[in-house]
Amino acid sequence: MARLTINGKTIDVDADGGTPLLWVIREQAGLTGTKYGCGVAQCGACTVHIDGAAMRSCSVTLDSITPEQKIVTIEGLSNDSSHPVQKAWLALDVPQCGYCQSGMIMAAAALLQQKPKPTDEDISTEITNICRCGTYNRVRAAIKQASIG
């Protein structure tokens, strides 16, 4: 049995310690906004925040998380889509198919937490999530817009 703090709530989960956090979040906690993409931490669809840092949850095992660590999923970013990144995503109509967008939004939110006014180079360096639809220009524009207001 493991104890996790996800989106401000403490939950007990019964899973093998080697289980990827992604599957614990989706199957044990019932939070399906975090998506499975590649399973090898390359695409970023599974990005969540662990103590404020963007992490690819498919490569983080349950036994590597302590009860004190705070996990935030897309469902916990804001309860009404009022986070500046979410607002910019909507205003600029960023998603096409939308599958990767929860991971993109979580990566962007973590970047803006670290660097409130990121440069193009910062965005290129930090946002390594893959969007198969190719919405990268809109992603960059939304991050810039979110950094303003």
NUTINU-898404 format. One record per residue: residue number from 1; residue in one letter; x, y, z of N, C-alpha, C in turn. Coordinates in pm, whole numbers, plus 50000, padded with zeros to 5 digits. Example, Ala and Ser with C-alpha at 12.3 -4.5 7.8 and 13.67 -1.06 7.14 Angstrom:
2
site k=1&r=a&n.X=51319&n.Y=49431&n.Z=50780&ca.X=51230&ca.Y=49550&ca.Z=50780&c.X=51320&c.Y=49670&c.Z=50780
site k=2&r=s&n.X=51285&n.Y=49775&n.Z=50708&ca.X=51367&ca.Y=49894&ca.Z=50714&c.X=51290&c.Y=50003&c.Z=50787
! end
This chain:
149
site k=1&r=m&n.X=50085&n.Y=49882&n.Z=50000&ca.X=50000&ca.Y=50000&ca.Z=50000&c.X=50089&c.Y=50124&c.Z=50000
site k=2&r=a&n.X=50058&n.Y=50217&n.Z=49914&ca.X=50133&ca.Y=50343&ca.Z=49906&c.X=50038&c.Y=50460&c.Z=49928
site k=3&r=r&n.X=50089&n.Y=50564&n.Z=49985&ca.X=50011&ca.Y=50685&ca.Z=50009&c.X=50066&c.Y=50795&c.Z=49918
site k=4&r=l&n.X=49976&n.Y=50858&n.Z=49842&ca.X=50014&ca.Y=50964&ca.Z=49750&c.X=49929&c.Y=51088&c.Z=49776
site k=5&r=t&n.X=49984&n.Y=51203&n.Z=49744&ca.X=49908&ca.Y=51327&ca.Z=49747&c.X=49894&c.Y=51374&c.Z=49603
site k=6&r=i&n.X=49771&n.Y=51363&n.Z=49552&ca.X=49743&ca.Y=51400&ca.Z=49414&c.X=49636&c.Y=51509&c.Z=49414
site k=7&r=n&n.X=49668&n.Y=51621&n.Z=49354&ca.X=49576&ca.Y=51734&ca.Z=49344&c.X=49521&c.Y=51776&c.Z=49480
site k=8&r=g&n.X=49610&n.Y=51771&n.Z=49581&ca.X=49575&ca.Y=51815&ca.Z=49715&c.X=49501&c.Y=51713&c.Z=49800
site k=9&r=k&n.X=49476&n.Y=51595&n.Z=49746&ca.X=49407&ca.Y=51491&ca.Z=49822&c.X=49501&c.Y=51374&c.Z=49846
site k=10&r=t&n.X=49497&n.Y=51322&n.Z=49966&ca.X=49580&ca.Y=51205&ca.Z=49999&c.X=49499&c.Y=51080&c.Z=49968
site k=11&r=i&n.X=49561&n.Y=50990&n.Z=49893&ca.X=49495&ca.Y=50863&ca.Z=49860&c.X=49590&c.Y=50748&c.Z=49888
site k=12&r=d&n.X=49533&n.Y=50636&n.Z=49924&ca.X=49609&ca.Y=50513&ca.Z=49940&c.X=49586&c.Y=50428&c.Z=49816
site k=13&r=v&n.X=49693&n.Y=50375&n.Z=49761&ca.X=49682&ca.Y=50292&ca.Z=49642&c.X=49748&c.Y=50157&c.Z=49668
site k=14&r=d&n.X=49689&n.Y=50057&n.Z=49609&ca.X=49741&ca.Y=49922&ca.Z=49621&c.X=49793&c.Y=49880&c.Z=49485
site k=15&r=a&n.X=49922&n.Y=49898&n.Z=49464&ca.X=49985&ca.Y=49863&ca.Z=49337&c.X=50129&c.Y=49825&c.Z=49364
site k=16&r=d&n.X=50187&n.Y=49748&n.Z=49275&ca.X=50327&ca.Y=49711&ca.Z=49283&c.X=50413&c.Y=49836&c.Z=49276
site k=17&r=g&n.X=50521&n.Y=49839&n.Z=49352&ca.X=50610&ca.Y=49955&ca.Z=49357&c.X=50671&c.Y=49992&c.Z=49223
site k=18&r=g&n.X=50682&n.Y=49896&n.Z=49133&ca.X=50739&ca.Y=49923&ca.Z=49001&c.X=50638&c.Y=49975&c.Z=48900
site k=19&r=t&n.X=50514&n.Y=49990&n.Z=48942&ca.X=50409&ca.Y=50040&ca.Z=48851&c.X=50437&c.Y=50185&c.Z=48815
site k=20&r=p&n.X=50431&n.Y=50219&n.Z=48687&ca.X=50449&ca.Y=50359&ca.Z=48649&c.X=50339&c.Y=50447&c.Z=48711
site k=21&r=l&n.X=50380&n.Y=50565&n.Z=48756&ca.X=50286&ca.Y=50658&ca.Z=48817&c.X=50168&c.Y=50688&c.Z=48725
site k=22&r=l&n.X=50191&n.Y=50693&n.Z=48595&ca.X=50084&ca.Y=50716&ca.Z=48499&c.X=49967&c.Y=50622&c.Z=48523
site k=23&r=w&n.X=49996&n.Y=50493&n.Z=48539&ca.X=49888&ca.Y=50395&ca.Z=48554&c.X=49822&c.Y=50406&c.Z=48690
site k=24&r=v&n.X=49898&n.Y=50445&n.Z=48792&ca.X=49839&ca.Y=50466&ca.Z=48924&c.X=49743&c.Y=50584&c.Z=48918
site k=25&r=i&n.X=49785&n.Y=50692&n.Z=48852&ca.X=49699&ca.Y=50810&ca.Z=48838&c.X=49571&c.Y=50774&c.Z=48764
site k=26&r=r&n.X=49583&n.Y=50705&n.Z=48653&ca.X=49467&ca.Y=50674&ca.Z=48569&c.X=49377&c.Y=50566&c.Z=48630
site k=27&r=e&n.X=49438&n.Y=50456&n.Z=48676&ca.X=49358&ca.Y=50342&ca.Z=48716&c.X=49323&c.Y=50339&c.Z=48864
site k=28&r=q&n.X=49414&n.Y=50383&n.Z=48948&ca.X=49387&ca.Y=50381&ca.Z=49092&c.X=49317&c.Y=50509&c.Z=49137
site k=29&r=a&n.X=49364&n.Y=50625&n.Z=49086&ca.X=49304&ca.Y=50753&ca.Z=49127&c.X=49188&c.Y=50793&c.Z=49038
site k=30&r=g&n.X=49174&n.Y=50729&n.Z=48922&ca.X=49062&ca.Y=50759&ca.Z=48832&c.X=49073&c.Y=50893&c.Z=48761
site k=31&r=l&n.X=49194&n.Y=50946&n.Z=48749&ca.X=49216&ca.Y=51075&ca.Z=48683&c.X=49270&c.Y=51047&c.Z=48543
site k=32&r=t&n.X=49185&n.Y=51055&n.Z=48444&ca.X=49220&ca.Y=51011&ca.Z=48309&c.X=49265&c.Y=51124&c.Z=48216
site k=33&r=g&n.X=49283&n.Y=51244&n.Z=48268&ca.X=49333&ca.Y=51354&ca.Z=48185&c.X=49477&c.Y=51335&c.Z=48145
site k=34&r=t&n.X=49554&n.Y=51267&n.Z=48228&ca.X=49694&ca.Y=51235&ca.Z=48197&c.X=49692&c.Y=51118&c.Z=48100
site k=35&r=k&n.X=49754&n.Y=51136&n.Z=47984&ca.X=49743&ca.Y=51038&ca.Z=47875&c.X=49866&c.Y=50951&c.Z=47860
site k=36&r=y&n.X=49843&n.Y=50830&n.Z=47810&ca.X=49953&ca.Y=50741&ca.Z=47769&c.X=49985&c.Y=50774&c.Z=47624
site k=37&r=g&n.X=50112&n.Y=50797&n.Z=47597&ca.X=50151&ca.Y=50824&ca.Z=47459&c.X=50248&c.Y=50721&c.Z=47408
site k=38&r=c&n.X=50369&n.Y=50721&n.Z=47463&ca.X=50474&ca.Y=50634&ca.Z=47412&c.X=50523&c.Y=50531&c.Z=47514
site k=39&r=g&n.X=50512&n.Y=50564&n.Z=47642&ca.X=50558&ca.Y=50472&ca.Z=47746&c.X=50707&c.Y=50477&c.Z=47773
site k=40&r=v&n.X=50782&n.Y=50563&n.Z=47703&ca.X=50926&ca.Y=50572&ca.Z=47723&c.X=50972&c.Y=50716&c.Z=47751
site k=41&r=a&n.X=50882&n.Y=50798&n.Z=47799&ca.X=50913&ca.Y=50936&ca.Z=47842&c.X=50962&c.Y=51026&c.Z=47730
site k=42&r=q&n.X=50922&n.Y=50997&n.Z=47607&ca.X=50965&ca.Y=51081&ca.Z=47495&c.X=50859&c.Y=51181&c.Z=47451
site k=43&r=c&n.X=50733&n.Y=51142&n.Z=47449&ca.X=50630&ca.Y=51228&ca.Z=47388&c.X=50574&c.Y=51335&c.Z=47481
site k=44&r=g&n.X=50567&n.Y=51307&n.Z=47611&ca.X=50520&ca.Y=51406&ca.Z=47707&c.X=50370&c.Y=51408&c.Z=47730
site k=45&r=a&n.X=50293&n.Y=51321&n.Z=47668&ca.X=50148&ca.Y=51319&ca.Z=47689&c.X=50112&c.Y=51291&c.Z=47835
site k=46&r=c&n.X=50203&n.Y=51227&n.Z=47906&ca.X=50179&ca.Y=51188&ca.Z=48045&c.X=50235&c.Y=51286&c.Z=48147
site k=47&r=t&n.X=50271&n.Y=51407&n.Z=48104&ca.X=50337&ca.Y=51504&ca.Z=48192&c.X=50246&c.Y=51546&c.Z=48307
site k=48&r=v&n.X=50301&n.Y=51539&n.Z=48427&ca.X=50237&ca.Y=51588&ca.Z=48550&c.X=50341&c.Y=51670&c.Z=48625
site k=49&r=h&n.X=50299&n.Y=51737&n.Z=48730&ca.X=50393&ca.Y=51808&ca.Z=48816&c.X=50417&c.Y=51724&c.Z=48941
site k=50&r=i&n.X=50542&n.Y=51708&n.Z=48977&ca.X=50580&ca.Y=51647&ca.Z=49104&c.X=50661&c.Y=51752&c.Z=49177
site k=51&r=d&n.X=50604&n.Y=51801&n.Z=49286&ca.X=50665&ca.Y=51912&ca.Z=49361&c.X=50699&c.Y=52029&c.Z=49268
site k=52&r=g&n.X=50610&n.Y=52056&n.Z=49174&ca.X=50624&ca.Y=52171&ca.Z=49085&c.X=50704&c.Y=52147&c.Z=48959
site k=53&r=a&n.X=50774&n.Y=52036&n.Z=48951&ca.X=50855&ca.Y=52006&ca.Z=48832&c.X=50776&c.Y=51920&c.Z=48734
site k=54&r=a&n.X=50786&n.Y=51952&n.Z=48607&ca.X=50721&ca.Y=51872&ca.Z=48504&c.X=50793&c.Y=51738&c.Z=48493
site k=55&r=m&n.X=50719&n.Y=51630&n.Z=48506&ca.X=50776&ca.Y=51495&ca.Z=48499&c.X=50691&c.Y=51409&c.Z=48407
site k=56&r=r&n.X=50754&n.Y=51320&n.Z=48339&ca.X=50684&ca.Y=51226&ca.Z=48251&c.X=50645&c.Y=51105&c.Z=48338
site k=57&r=s&n.X=50517&n.Y=51097&n.Z=48369&ca.X=50470&ca.Y=51000&ca.Z=48469&c.X=50482&c.Y=50855&c.Z=48423
site k=58&r=c&n.X=50502&n.Y=50831&n.Z=48295&ca.X=50519&ca.Y=50692&ca.Z=48249&c.X=50654&c.Y=50636&c.Z=48291
site k=59&r=s&n.X=50748&n.Y=50725&n.Z=48326&ca.X=50882&ca.Y=50677&ca.Z=48363&c.X=50913&c.Y=50693&c.Z=48512
site k=60&r=v&n.X=50815&n.Y=50736&n.Z=48589&ca.X=50830&ca.Y=50750&ca.Z=48734&c.X=50758&c.Y=50633&c.Z=48799
site k=61&r=t&n.X=50829&n.Y=50556&n.Z=48880&ca.X=50764&ca.Y=50441&ca.Z=48943&c.X=50699&c.Y=50481&c.Z=49075
site k=62&r=l&n.X=50599&n.Y=50405&n.Z=49113&ca.X=50526&ca.Y=50431&ca.Z=49237&c.X=50621&c.Y=50434&c.Z=49356
site k=63&r=d&n.X=50716&n.Y=50341&n.Z=49361&ca.X=50803&ca.Y=50335&ca.Z=49479&c.X=50905&c.Y=50450&c.Z=49485
site k=64&r=s&n.X=50914&n.Y=50532&n.Z=49380&ca.X=51004&ca.Y=50647&ca.Z=49384&c.X=50936&c.Y=50774&c.Z=49436
site k=65&r=i&n.X=50807&n.Y=50765&n.Z=49466&ca.X=50730&ca.Y=50878&ca.Z=49515&c.X=50708&c.Y=50863&c.Z=49666
site k=66&r=t&n.X=50730&n.Y=50971&n.Z=49738&ca.X=50704&ca.Y=50968&ca.Z=49883&c.X=50570&c.Y=51035&c.Z=49912
site k=67&r=p&n.X=50509&n.Y=51004&n.Z=50026&ca.X=50380&ca.Y=51065&ca.Z=50061&c.X=50387&c.Y=51218&c.Z=50072
site k=68&r=e&n.X=50506&n.Y=51270&n.Z=50098&ca.X=50522&ca.Y=51415&ca.Z=50113&c.X=50523&c.Y=51488&c.Z=49979
site k=69&r=q&n.X=50556&n.Y=51417&n.Z=49873&ca.X=50563&ca.Y=51481&ca.Z=49742&c.X=50422&c.Y=51513&c.Z=49693
site k=70&r=k&n.X=50410&n.Y=51628&n.Z=49628&ca.X=50281&ca.Y=51671&ca.Z=49578&c.X=50274&c.Y=51652&c.Z=49427
site k=71&r=i&n.X=50177&n.Y=51573&n.Z=49386&ca.X=50156&ca.Y=51544&ca.Z=49245&c.X=50036&c.Y=51627&c.Z=49199
site k=72&r=v&n.X=50051&n.Y=51694&n.Z=49086&ca.X=49941&ca.Y=51769&ca.Z=49027&c.X=49921&c.Y=51720&c.Z=48885
site k=73&r=t&n.X=49798&n.Y=51684&n.Z=48853&ca.X=49761&ca.Y=51642&ca.Z=48718&c.X=49686&c.Y=51756&c.Z=48651
site k=74&r=i&n.X=49650&n.Y=51739&n.Z=48527&ca.X=49575&ca.Y=51841&ca.Z=48454&c.X=49445&c.Y=51874&c.Z=48528
site k=75&r=e&n.X=49385&n.Y=51776&n.Z=48592&ca.X=49260&ca.Y=51801&ca.Z=48666&c.X=49283&c.Y=51892&c.Z=48786
site k=76&r=g&n.X=49405&n.Y=51895&n.Z=48838&ca.X=49436&ca.Y=51974&ca.Z=48955&c.X=49499&c.Y=52110&c.Z=48924
site k=77&r=l&n.X=49527&n.Y=52137&n.Z=48798&ca.X=49589&ca.Y=52264&ca.Z=48762&c.X=49497&c.Y=52380&c.Z=48799
site k=78&r=s&n.X=49370&n.Y=52367&n.Z=48767&ca.X=49266&ca.Y=52460&ca.Z=48813&c.X=49133&c.Y=52389&c.Z=48801
site k=79&r=n&n.X=49040&n.Y=52425&n.Z=48887&ca.X=48912&ca.Y=52354&ca.Z=48885&c.X=48814&c.Y=52410&c.Z=48783
site k=80&r=d&n.X=48850&n.Y=52523&n.Z=48720&ca.X=48758&ca.Y=52585&ca.Z=48625&c.X=48828&c.Y=52637&c.Z=48500
site k=81&r=s&n.X=48940&n.Y=52579&n.Z=48465&ca.X=49019&ca.Y=52620&ca.Z=48347&c.X=49062&c.Y=52766&c.Z=48353
site k=82&r=s&n.X=49087&n.Y=52817&n.Z=48473&ca.X=49124&ca.Y=52956&ca.Z=48489&c.X=49275&c.Y=52979&c.Z=48494
site k=83&r=h&n.X=49353&n.Y=52873&n.Z=48489&ca.X=49498&ca.Y=52889&ca.Z=48488&c.X=49535&c.Y=52968&c.Z=48361
site k=84&r=p&n.X=49630&n.Y=53060&n.Z=48370&ca.X=49668&ca.Y=53140&ca.Z=48252&c.X=49702&c.Y=53058&c.Z=48128
site k=85&r=v&n.X=49766&n.Y=52944&n.Z=48146&ca.X=49799&ca.Y=52860&ca.Z=48031&c.X=49672&c.Y=52804&c.Z=47969
site k=86&r=q&n.X=49580&n.Y=52756&n.Z=48051&ca.X=49454&ca.Y=52703&ca.Z=47998&c.X=49376&c.Y=52811&c.Z=47925
site k=87&r=k&n.X=49374&n.Y=52931&n.Z=47981&ca.X=49303&ca.Y=53041&ca.Z=47916&c.X=49366&c.Y=53076&c.Z=47782
site k=88&r=a&n.X=49499&n.Y=53079&n.Z=47776&ca.X=49568&ca.Y=53109&ca.Z=47650&c.X=49543&c.Y=52998&c.Z=47548
site k=89&r=w&n.X=49543&n.Y=52874&n.Z=47594&ca.X=49518&ca.Y=52760&ca.Z=47504&c.X=49381&c.Y=52776&c.Z=47439
site k=90&r=l&n.X=49282&n.Y=52813&n.Z=47518&ca.X=49146&ca.Y=52832&ca.Z=47464&c.X=49139&c.Y=52954&c.Z=47373
site k=91&r=a&n.X=49198&n.Y=53064&n.Z=47415&ca.X=49192&ca.Y=53187&ca.Z=47337&c.X=49256&c.Y=53172&c.Z=47199
site k=92&r=l&n.X=49364&n.Y=53096&n.Z=47192&ca.X=49437&ca.Y=53080&ca.Z=47066&c.X=49401&c.Y=52950&c.Z=46993
site k=93&r=d&n.X=49305&n.Y=52878&n.Z=47046&ca.X=49257&ca.Y=52755&ca.Z=46980&c.X=49374&c.Y=52662&c.Z=46948
site k=94&r=v&n.X=49457&n.Y=52636&n.Z=47050&ca.X=49579&ca.Y=52558&ca.Z=47030&c.X=49554&c.Y=52415&c.Z=46985
site k=95&r=p&n.X=49467&n.Y=52338&n.Z=47050&ca.X=49459&ca.Y=52196&ca.Z=47015&c.X=49400&c.Y=52171&c.Z=46877
site k=96&r=q&n.X=49449&n.Y=52066&n.Z=46816&ca.X=49385&ca.Y=52016&ca.Z=46695&c.X=49312&c.Y=51888&c.Z=46737
site k=97&r=c&n.X=49381&n.Y=51776&n.Z=46749&ca.X=49311&ca.Y=51656&ca.Z=46798&c.X=49297&c.Y=51662&c.Z=46950
site k=98&r=g&n.X=49396&n.Y=51724&n.Z=47017&ca.X=49389&ca.Y=51746&ca.Z=47161&c.X=49450&c.Y=51638&c.Z=47248
site k=99&r=y&n.X=49490&n.Y=51526&n.Z=47191&ca.X=49537&ca.Y=51415&ca.Z=47273&c.X=49657&c.Y=51453&c.Z=47359
site k=100&r=c&n.X=49752&n.Y=51524&n.Z=47305&ca.X=49875&ca.Y=51558&ca.Z=47377&c.X=49861&c.Y=51681&c.Z=47465
site k=101&r=q&n.X=49749&n.Y=51750&n.Z=47455&ca.X=49740&ca.Y=51884&ca.Z=47513&c.X=49748&c.Y=51888&c.Z=47665
site k=102&r=s&n.X=49698&n.Y=51789&n.Z=47736&ca.X=49711&ca.Y=51795&ca.Z=47883&c.X=49858&c.Y=51793&c.Z=47922
site k=103&r=g&n.X=49938&n.Y=51712&n.Z=47855&ca.X=50081&ca.Y=51709&ca.Z=47883&c.X=50150&c.Y=51838&c.Z=47842
site k=104&r=m&n.X=50111&n.Y=51894&n.Z=47728&ca.X=50167&ca.Y=52022&ca.Z=47683&c.X=50135&c.Y=52133&c.Z=47783
site k=105&r=i&n.X=50011&n.Y=52138&n.Z=47827&ca.X=49969&ca.Y=52241&ca.Z=47922&c.X=50046&c.Y=52228&c.Z=48053
site k=106&r=m&n.X=50064&n.Y=52106&n.Z=48101&ca.X=50137&ca.Y=52086&ca.Z=48226&c.X=50284&c.Y=52126&c.Z=48209
site k=107&r=a&n.X=50344&n.Y=52094&n.Z=48096&ca.X=50483&ca.Y=52135&ca.Z=48070&c.X=50494&c.Y=52287&c.Z=48062
site k=108&r=a&n.X=50399&n.Y=52350&n.Z=47995&ca.X=50400&ca.Y=52496&ca.Z=47982&c.X=50381&c.Y=52563&c.Z=48117
site k=109&r=a&n.X=50290&n.Y=52511&n.Z=48198&ca.X=50265&ca.Y=52569&ca.Z=48331&c.X=50390&c.Y=52559&c.Z=48418
site k=110&r=a&n.X=50461&n.Y=52446&n.Z=48411&ca.X=50584&ca.Y=52431&ca.Z=48489&c.X=50691&c.Y=52527&c.Z=48440
site k=111&r=l&n.X=50702&n.Y=52545&n.Z=48308&ca.X=50798&ca.Y=52639&ca.Z=48253&c.X=50770&c.Y=52780&c.Z=48304
site k=112&r=l&n.X=50644&n.Y=52822&n.Z=48298&ca.X=50610&ca.Y=52958&ca.Z=48342&c.X=50627&c.Y=52976&c.Z=48492
site k=113&r=q&n.X=50616&n.Y=52869&n.Z=48567&ca.X=50642&ca.Y=52877&ca.Z=48711&c.X=50791&c.Y=52905&c.Z=48735
site k=114&r=q&n.X=50876&n.Y=52842&n.Z=48655&ca.X=51021&ca.Y=52860&ca.Z=48666&c.X=51066&c.Y=52992&c.Z=48604
site k=115&r=k&n.X=51012&n.Y=53022&n.Z=48487&ca.X=51052&ca.Y=53140&ca.Z=48410&c.X=50927&c.Y=53213&c.Z=48363
site k=116&r=p&n.X=50880&n.Y=53309&n.Z=48441&ca.X=50754&ca.Y=53377&ca.Z=48407&c.X=50753&c.Y=53447&c.Z=48271
site k=117&r=k&n.X=50868&n.Y=53483&n.Z=48220&ca.X=50880&ca.Y=53548&ca.Z=48088&c.X=50980&c.Y=53472&c.Z=48002
site k=118&r=p&n.X=50942&n.Y=53352&n.Z=47956&ca.X=51039&ca.Y=53271&ca.Z=47881&c.X=51069&c.Y=53328&c.Z=47743
site k=119&r=t&n.X=51192&n.Y=53307&n.Z=47702&ca.X=51233&ca.Y=53345&ca.Z=47567&c.X=51194&c.Y=53231&c.Z=47472
site k=120&r=d&n.X=51208&n.Y=53256&n.Z=47342&ca.X=51184&ca.Y=53149&ca.Z=47245&c.X=51279&c.Y=53032&c.Z=47270
site k=121&r=e&n.X=51402&n.Y=53063&n.Z=47307&ca.X=51499&ca.Y=52958&ca.Z=47336&c.X=51457&c.Y=52876&c.Z=47458
site k=122&r=d&n.X=51407&n.Y=52945&n.Z=47563&ca.X=51357&ca.Y=52874&ca.Z=47682&c.X=51246&c.Y=52777&c.Z=47644
site k=123&r=i&n.X=51154&n.Y=52825&n.Z=47563&ca.X=51040&ca.Y=52742&ca.Z=47522&c.X=51089&c.Y=52623&c.Z=47441
site k=124&r=s&n.X=51178&n.Y=52646&n.Z=47347&ca.X=51232&ca.Y=52537&ca.Z=47265&c.X=51307&c.Y=52434&c.Z=47349
site k=125&r=t&n.X=51378&n.Y=52481&n.Z=47450&ca.X=51456&ca.Y=52392&ca.Z=47535&c.X=51368&c.Y=52312&c.Z=47630
site k=126&r=e&n.X=51268&n.Y=52376&n.Z=47688&ca.X=51189&ca.Y=52313&ca.Z=47793&c.X=51065&c.Y=52238&c.Z=47743
site k=127&r=i&n.X=51005&n.Y=52282&n.Z=47636&ca.X=50884&ca.Y=52217&ca.Z=47586&c.X=50926&c.Y=52117&c.Z=47478
site k=128&r=t&n.X=50950&n.Y=51996&n.Z=47522&ca.X=50996&ca.Y=51891&ca.Z=47431&c.X=50886&c.Y=51790&c.Z=47401
site k=129&r=n&n.X=50765&n.Y=51822&n.Z=47443&ca.X=50651&ca.Y=51735&ca.Z=47417&c.X=50627&c.Y=51725&c.Z=47266
site k=130&r=i&n.X=50577&n.Y=51611&n.Z=47224&ca.X=50550&ca.Y=51588&ca.Z=47083&c.X=50401&c.Y=51605&c.Z=47055
site k=131&r=c&n.X=50372&n.Y=51682&n.Z=46951&ca.X=50234&ca.Y=51699&ca.Z=46904&c.X=50228&c.Y=51644&c.Z=46762
site k=132&r=r&n.X=50158&n.Y=51535&n.Z=46743&ca.X=50153&ca.Y=51474&ca.Z=46610&c.X=50079&c.Y=51562&c.Z=46509
site k=133&r=c&n.X=49995&n.Y=51653&n.Z=46558&ca.X=49923&ca.Y=51744&ca.Z=46468&c.X=50007&c.Y=51864&c.Z=46430
site k=134&r=g&n.X=50117&n.Y=51888&n.Z=46500&ca.X=50208&ca.Y=51996&ca.Z=46464&c.X=50162&c.Y=52135&c.Z=46507
site k=135&r=t&n.X=50100&n.Y=52145&n.Z=46624&ca.X=50049&ca.Y=52276&ca.Z=46669&c.X=50156&c.Y=52358&c.Z=46742
site k=136&r=y&n.X=50281&n.Y=52335&n.Z=46714&ca.X=50391&ca.Y=52398&ca.Z=46787&c.X=50387&c.Y=52551&c.Z=46782
site k=137&r=n&n.X=50352&n.Y=52609&n.Z=46669&ca.X=50347&ca.Y=52755&ca.Z=46662&c.X=50239&c.Y=52811&c.Z=46754
site k=138&r=r&n.X=50125&n.Y=52743&n.Z=46761&ca.X=50018&ca.Y=52789&ca.Z=46851&c.X=50056&c.Y=52764&c.Z=46996
site k=139&r=v&n.X=50126&n.Y=52656&n.Z=47023&ca.X=50174&ca.Y=52628&ca.Z=47160&c.X=50266&c.Y=52742&c.Z=47204
site k=140&r=r&n.X=50361&n.Y=52777&n.Z=47120&ca.X=50456&ca.Y=52885&ca.Z=47153&c.X=50381&c.Y=53016&c.Z=47175
site k=141&r=a&n.X=50286&n.Y=53047&n.Z=47088&ca.X=50208&ca.Y=53171&ca.Z=47101&c.X=50128&c.Y=53172&c.Z=47231
site k=142&r=a&n.X=50072&n.Y=53058&n.Z=47267&ca.X=49993&ca.Y=53051&ca.Z=47391&c.X=50081&c.Y=53066&c.Z=47514
site k=143&r=i&n.X=50199&n.Y=53008&n.Z=47511&ca.X=50291&ca.Y=53025&ca.Z=47624&c.X=50328&c.Y=53172&c.Z=47638
site k=144&r=k&n.X=50357&n.Y=53237&n.Z=47526&ca.X=50389&ca.Y=53381&ca.Z=47529&c.X=50272&c.Y=53461&c.Z=47584
site k=145&r=q&n.X=50149&n.Y=53429&n.Z=47538&ca.X=50032&ca.Y=53501&ca.Z=47587&c.X=50011&c.Y=53478&c.Z=47735
site k=146&r=a&n.X=50028&n.Y=53355&n.Z=47781&ca.X=50010&ca.Y=53324&ca.Z=47923&c.X=50115&c.Y=53396&c.Z=48008
site k=147&r=s&n.X=50231&n.Y=53420&n.Z=47951&ca.X=50337&ca.Y=53487&ca.Z=48027&c.X=50308&c.Y=53636&c.Z=48046
site k=148&r=i&n.X=50223&n.Y=53690&n.Z=47963&ca.X=50187&ca.Y=53832&ca.Z=47972&c.X=50080&c.Y=53852&c.Z=48078
site k=149&r=g&n.X=49983&n.Y=53766&n.Z=48079&ca.X=49872&ca.Y=53788&ca.Z=48172&c.X=49824&c.Y=53663&c.Z=48227
! end
